[in-house]
Amino acid sequence: MTESTRTAYERVQLARDKDRPNIREYIEHLFTDFFEQRGDRGDMDDRSIVGGIAMLGDTPVTVIGHMKGHTLEENVACNFGMPQPEGYRKAMRLMRQAEKFRRPVITFVDTPGAYPGLEAERHGQGEAIAQSIMLMSELTVPVISIVTGEGSSGGALAISVANSLWMLENAVYSVLSPEGFAAILWKDGSRAADAAELMRLTAQDLYAAGICDRIIGEPESGFAGDCGAFYAELKEQLTTEVAALSAQSGSALRQQRYKKFRTIGDCRG
């Protein structure tokens, strides 16, 4: 099957594939001198969000991303990539630090959504997501977000309010899962494939709509083989984009980010 003949739901399934690289693998291949920072300085360290300081070539950057595992044990340890509010508070702590020291922020998005459990709600899940969105909107440093797998709901948006939003060619980005959409619209979660077509959630759909700024090609043989060329190309693109954005003033970056998100869905052109 060629890239162009895949259905939307086939891309959803590829986006969820357990063999796709996670945030730690991107850090290993794209950055050097990574120094991880843990905890929200209030309650705990949420392992579904990984973040810290790293070098992208000669440029210090802040890296933040959702963490998913490749095995059941790894996924249990990181709550299947579904952050608690403490995870978003950790991300915000790193963003404020990046703002203070003028470091570009690079985020990697791969989550089925923020954790919807009772304890998370009790600890302020909705507020943490809203605060993170507001903080990212106000940053005066460059922000690049890359949707590497599944980017769903506010759990994804909380770390993807960016100057430049990129997506891997088989990544998806949407307000909720196709299964959830089908259950709400038709009271039938088994119609997820139909929902995926209606939702326009693929990288190709979102690029055409002006929401995704760049589509990153994936290795032809998938991620199980040699991915050296894939990482090298992505690193080169990131380096170029960081340099271009860093040449703009802080106020220009903030205004561009604000305008980008305010015009999403504007059919007036």
C-alpha positions as CSV (number, residue, x, y, z in Angstrom):
1,M,0.0,0.0,0.0
2,T,1.4,3.4,-1.0
3,E,1.4,6.4,1.2
4,S,-1.3,8.1,-0.8
5,T,-3.8,5.2,-0.7
6,R,-3.9,4.9,3.1
7,T,-7.3,5.7,4.7
8,A,-7.5,8.1,7.6
9,Y,-8.2,5.2,10.0
10,E,-5.2,3.3,8.8
11,R,-3.1,6.3,9.6
12,V,-4.7,6.4,13.1
13,Q,-3.6,2.8,13.6
14,L,-0.1,3.6,12.4
15,A,0.0,6.6,14.7
16,R,-0.7,4.3,17.6
17,D,1.8,1.6,16.6
18,K,3.9,0.5,19.6
19,D,7.1,0.6,17.5
20,R,7.0,4.3,16.7
21,P,9.8,6.2,18.4
22,N,9.0,7.9,21.7
23,I,10.3,11.1,23.2
24,R,13.4,9.5,24.6
25,E,14.5,8.1,21.2
26,Y,14.0,11.5,19.6
27,I,16.1,13.0,22.3
28,E,18.8,10.4,21.8
29,H,19.1,10.9,18.0
30,L,18.4,14.7,17.7
31,F,20.1,16.3,20.7
32,T,23.2,16.1,22.8
33,D,23.9,16.8,26.5
34,F,20.3,16.2,27.5
35,F,19.8,17.1,31.2
36,E,16.4,15.8,32.3
37,Q,14.4,17.8,34.9
38,R,11.8,16.0,37.0
39,G,8.9,17.0,39.2
40,D,6.4,19.9,39.3
41,R,7.9,21.4,42.5
42,G,4.6,20.8,44.2
43,D,3.5,17.2,44.3
44,M,5.2,14.5,42.1
45,D,7.1,13.6,39.0
46,D,4.7,12.6,36.2
47,R,6.6,10.1,34.0
48,S,4.2,10.6,31.1
49,I,5.9,14.0,30.4
50,V,9.6,14.1,29.8
51,G,11.5,17.3,29.7
52,G,14.8,19.0,30.1
53,I,17.6,21.1,28.6
54,A,19.6,19.9,25.6
55,M,21.8,21.1,22.8
56,L,20.6,21.1,19.2
57,G,23.9,21.5,17.4
58,D,25.4,24.6,19.1
59,T,22.0,25.9,20.3
60,P,20.7,25.3,23.8
61,V,17.0,24.3,23.7
62,T,14.3,23.1,26.0
63,V,12.8,19.8,25.0
64,I,9.4,18.6,26.3
65,G,7.2,15.7,25.2
66,H,4.7,13.0,26.0
67,M,6.2,9.6,26.9
68,K,4.8,6.3,25.6
69,G,6.3,2.9,26.0
70,H,6.9,0.0,23.6
71,T,5.8,-2.7,26.0
72,L,2.9,-3.1,28.5
73,E,5.3,-2.6,31.4
74,E,6.7,0.6,30.0
75,N,3.2,2.0,29.2
76,V,2.0,1.3,32.7
77,A,5.0,3.2,34.1
78,C,4.2,6.2,32.0
79,N,0.4,5.9,32.2
80,F,0.1,5.1,28.4
81,G,1.2,8.7,27.6
82,M,-1.7,10.3,29.4
83,P,-0.4,13.1,31.7
84,Q,-1.7,14.0,35.1
85,P,-2.0,17.7,35.9
86,E,1.5,17.4,37.6
87,G,2.9,16.5,34.2
88,Y,1.6,19.8,32.6
89,R,2.9,21.7,35.6
90,K,6.3,20.2,35.1
91,A,6.1,21.3,31.4
92,M,5.1,24.8,32.4
93,R,8.1,25.0,34.9
94,L,10.4,24.1,32.0
95,M,8.7,26.6,29.7
96,R,9.1,29.4,32.2
97,Q,12.8,28.5,32.6
98,A,13.2,28.6,28.8
99,E,11.6,32.0,28.7
100,K,13.9,33.3,31.4
101,F,17.1,32.0,29.7
102,R,15.9,32.7,26.1
103,R,16.0,29.1,25.0
104,P,13.8,27.9,22.1
105,V,11.2,25.3,23.1
106,I,10.7,22.1,21.1
107,T,7.8,19.8,22.0
108,F,7.0,16.2,20.9
109,V,3.3,15.4,20.9
110,D,2.0,11.8,21.2
111,T,-0.9,11.2,23.5
112,P,-4.5,9.8,23.4
113,G,-5.4,12.7,25.7
114,A,-4.8,13.9,29.3
115,Y,-5.7,11.3,32.0
116,P,-9.4,11.7,32.8
117,G,-9.4,10.0,36.2
118,L,-11.1,11.3,39.3
119,E,-7.8,12.0,41.1
120,A,-6.5,14.0,38.1
121,E,-9.7,16.1,38.0
122,R,-9.4,16.6,41.8
123,H,-5.9,17.9,41.3
124,G,-6.9,20.4,38.7
125,Q,-6.5,18.7,35.3
126,G,-8.6,21.2,33.3
127,E,-6.9,24.2,35.0
128,A,-3.4,22.8,34.3
129,I,-4.2,22.4,30.6
130,A,-5.7,25.9,30.4
131,Q,-2.7,27.4,32.2
132,S,-0.3,25.6,29.9
133,I,-2.1,26.8,26.8
134,M,-2.1,30.4,28.1
135,L,1.6,30.2,29.0
136,M,2.6,29.0,25.6
137,S,0.5,31.7,24.0
138,E,2.6,34.3,25.9
139,L,6.1,33.0,25.3
140,T,8.5,35.3,23.5
141,V,10.9,32.5,22.5
142,P,10.5,30.3,19.4
143,V,8.2,27.3,19.9
144,I,8.2,24.3,17.5
145,S,5.8,21.4,18.1
146,I,6.1,18.0,16.3
147,V,3.1,15.6,16.4
148,T,4.9,12.3,16.2
149,G,2.0,9.9,16.7
150,E,-1.4,10.5,18.1
151,G,-2.2,14.0,19.2
152,S,-5.7,14.1,20.8
153,S,-7.7,16.6,22.7
154,G,-6.5,19.2,25.2
155,G,-3.9,16.8,26.4
156,A,-2.1,17.4,23.1
157,L,-2.9,21.1,22.7
158,A,-1.5,21.8,26.1
159,I,2.1,21.5,24.7
160,S,1.5,22.3,21.1
161,V,0.7,26.0,20.9
162,A,3.6,26.7,18.6
163,N,4.9,29.1,16.0
164,S,5.4,26.1,13.8
165,L,3.5,22.8,14.0
166,W,4.9,19.8,12.2
167,M,3.4,16.3,11.8
168,L,4.9,13.0,10.8
169,E,3.2,11.8,7.6
170,N,1.2,9.1,9.5
171,A,0.5,11.2,12.7
172,V,-3.0,12.4,13.5
173,Y,-4.1,15.5,15.4
174,S,-7.7,16.0,16.6
175,V,-10.1,17.1,19.2
176,L,-10.8,13.5,20.3
177,S,-10.3,9.9,19.1
178,P,-12.3,8.6,16.2
179,E,-13.8,6.0,18.6
180,G,-15.0,8.8,20.9
181,F,-16.3,10.8,17.9
182,A,-18.3,7.8,16.6
183,A,-19.7,7.0,20.1
184,I,-20.9,10.6,20.5
185,L,-22.3,11.1,16.9
186,W,-23.7,7.7,16.2
187,K,-23.7,6.0,19.6
188,D,-21.5,3.4,17.9
189,G,-17.8,3.3,18.6
190,S,-17.3,0.6,16.0
191,R,-17.8,3.2,13.3
192,A,-14.4,4.8,14.1
193,A,-13.2,4.4,10.5
194,D,-16.1,6.5,9.2
195,A,-15.5,9.1,12.0
196,A,-11.8,9.3,11.0
197,E,-12.7,10.3,7.5
198,L,-15.1,13.0,8.7
199,M,-12.7,14.4,11.2
200,R,-10.0,15.4,8.8
201,L,-7.3,14.5,11.3
202,T,-4.4,13.4,9.1
203,A,-1.3,15.4,8.5
204,Q,-2.3,15.7,4.8
205,D,-5.8,17.1,5.8
206,L,-4.4,19.5,8.3
207,Y,-1.6,20.7,6.0
208,A,-4.3,21.5,3.4
209,A,-6.2,23.4,6.0
210,G,-3.2,25.5,7.0
211,I,-3.1,24.0,10.6
212,C,0.0,21.8,10.0
213,D,3.0,23.8,8.7
214,R,5.2,20.9,7.6
215,I,4.8,17.1,7.0
216,I,7.8,15.0,7.9
217,G,8.3,11.9,5.8
218,E,8.7,8.6,7.6
219,P,11.2,5.8,6.7
220,E,9.8,3.8,3.8
221,S,10.4,0.6,5.7
222,G,8.8,1.9,8.9
223,F,10.5,2.5,12.2
224,A,11.6,-1.1,12.8
225,G,14.6,-0.7,10.4
226,D,17.4,1.8,10.0
227,C,16.1,5.3,10.8
228,G,19.4,7.1,10.5
229,A,18.5,9.2,7.5
230,F,15.1,10.1,9.0
231,Y,16.7,11.5,12.2
232,A,19.5,13.3,10.2
233,E,16.9,15.0,8.0
234,L,14.7,16.0,10.9
235,K,17.6,17.4,12.9
236,E,18.7,19.5,9.9
237,Q,15.1,20.8,9.5
238,L,14.9,21.6,13.2
239,T,18.2,23.4,13.2
240,T,17.2,25.6,10.2
241,E,13.8,26.4,11.7
242,V,15.2,27.3,15.1
243,A,17.6,29.7,13.5
244,A,14.9,31.3,11.4
245,L,12.5,31.8,14.3
246,S,15.3,33.0,16.6
247,A,16.0,35.9,14.2
248,Q,12.6,37.3,15.0
249,S,11.8,39.5,18.0
250,G,10.0,38.1,21.0
251,S,7.0,40.3,20.4
252,A,6.8,39.2,16.7
253,L,7.0,35.5,17.7
254,R,4.2,35.9,20.3
255,Q,2.0,37.8,17.8
256,Q,2.6,35.3,15.0
257,R,1.7,32.4,17.4
258,Y,-1.5,34.2,18.5
259,K,-2.6,35.0,14.9
260,K,-1.9,31.4,13.8
261,F,-4.3,29.9,16.4
262,R,-6.9,32.7,16.1
263,T,-7.3,32.1,12.4
264,I,-7.7,28.3,12.6
265,G,-11.0,27.4,11.1
266,D,-11.5,30.8,9.5
267,C,-13.2,30.0,6.2
268,R,-13.1,33.6,5.1
269,G,-9.5,33.1,3.9
